[in-house]
Amino acid sequence: MTEGLFGRLSGRGASSKTASAKNFEVAMSDEEWRRRLSPEQYRVLRQHGTERAGTSPLDKQYGAGIFHCAGCGQPLFDADAKFDSGTGWPSFSAPLEDMVETDTDRSFFMTRTEVHCRRCGGHLGHVFEDGPKPTGLRYCMNGVSLDFHPGETAAEAKPAADKP
């Protein structure tokens, strides 16, 4: 991933370490996150893990609705932006405005652009420059990091009431 894409998406040049040190609107102790999330959600959202390709039923979910952060309930993606990337992960051409942030991820001897929830900092996946027009972007998300709210529209989407 190029720094050009990173700069275009986030407007800043921080590393993923900066994101973990940032103060988010929803902040919990490690123990609170462990109690709130399933073990797999915790591994992906809080430890920057990746689910196995093809394991999420959300990859094939194409009904109308909004995808929210499984950690804090923040609305993230409209189903209208979802497309079949063939990768085995839910993929979107764009997030809802100002709902995600990005950081440079230099793990595994490569540079990628990591996507995380603006509200809680939860790791969602990565964004790549091989998506469809008009954005040319592919937000490749871990399904376990998302909650789908069928039938919801972007205009009515708000963080889930049962989430902090």
N, C-alpha and C positions, 0 to 999 in steps of 0.2 A: 504494500500500500504506500502511496506516496504522501509526503507531507502536504502536497497541494490539495488532495482530497481532504485530509484532516483539517487543514486550515479553512477550507471552504465550508465544511460541515460545522465546525465548532467555533471558529473564529479565535481560537487560542492554541497555544503550542504546549500543552501540559502533557505529562506522562500519566500512565494509569496509576502511579503512586499518588499523584496529586488528587485524583478522584477519590481514593480511599481516605485521604486526609481531609477532604472537603466536608463542611458542615451541611447536611441535607435537612430538608424540612421534616422528613421522617427519619429519626435516628434511634436506634435501639442497641442495647448491649449484644454481644455475641450470643449470650445465653437466651436473650429474648428472641432473637432471630431463629435460633435453633428450636425453640418451643413453637414458634409461629409457623414455620415452614416444614414441609416434608424433608427428609434427608436429601433427596435429589434436588429439590428446589433450593435448599441451603447450599449444596455443593455448586450449583450453577450461579445462583443470584449473589451469594456472599463470598464464594471462593473462586469465582471466575471459571467455573467448569464448563464443559460442553456435553450436552446429551448426545447419545448415539443417533446418527442419521436414521430417519425413517421410523423412529419410536414414538413420535408425538402425533396423536390424532388431529391436532390443530394444523398439521401440514396439509391435510386434505379438507379442511374446513373452509368452505367458500360462500357460506350464507352471509347475509347482511348483518352487520353488527360492529362492535368496537372491541379491540383487544386491549386489555388492561395489564398493568404490572401485577404479577402474582404476589409480590412482596408488599406493596402498599396500596394497590388499587388505582394508581394513576392511569388515566386513559392514554394509550400510546399510539395505536394504529387503527385506521378505519379499514374495514374489510374491502372497501372499494380499491385500496392500494395494494391488495394482496394478489400475488401471481404464483403460478407453478414454476419454480426455478429448476425443478428436477434434482435438487440437492438433497432432499429428504428433511429439510427444515422449513418451517413457515417463513416465507419471504415477502417483503413489501417494497414498493418503489419509493415510499416516503412515509415518515411518521406524521402524526398530528403536530401542528405547530407548537414549538417550544416545550415538547414533552420528553424529549430525550437529549442527552449530551453525548459527546464522543471524546475519546482519549486515544493516544497512541499506545498500542499494545506491542511490546517488543519480545514477547515470550516465544519459546520454541524456535529461536534463531531466525525469526522473520519479523517484519513490521506490518501490522494490520491496524485498522481503525476499529476500536472497541466501542460498542454502543451500550449506554447504561441509562437507567431511569433518572430523570432530572429530580424527582421528588425524594427517592430513597437511595440512589446510587447503585441499585441492583444491576448486576451484569446481565444483559439481555442477549448479546451476540456480537456480530461484527457487520460492518457495511463495506461493500465492494463496488467497484466501478463497472460492473458487467450486467447491470439491470436494464429493464426496458425503458423506452422513451416515455415521457419527456425528461425524466430525471437522469436516466442512465445509471441509477443506483440500485443495489440489491441489499436491503436490510435483511440479513440472514439471522433469524432469531431462534433461540432455544424455546421450543413449545412449552416446556416446564416453567419458564419464566413468565408465561402469559396466562391470563384468564380471559375467555371469550364471553362477551355479553351479547347474545343473539338479539337482533332487532333494534338494538340501541343505535342512535345516530350521534354524530360528532357534536351536534348542537346540544344534545341532552346529556352527554357523557360527563360524569363527575367521578372523582375518586369514590370507590365503594365505601358505604357508610360503616361497614364492619372493619375497615382497615384504618389504621391511625392517620 
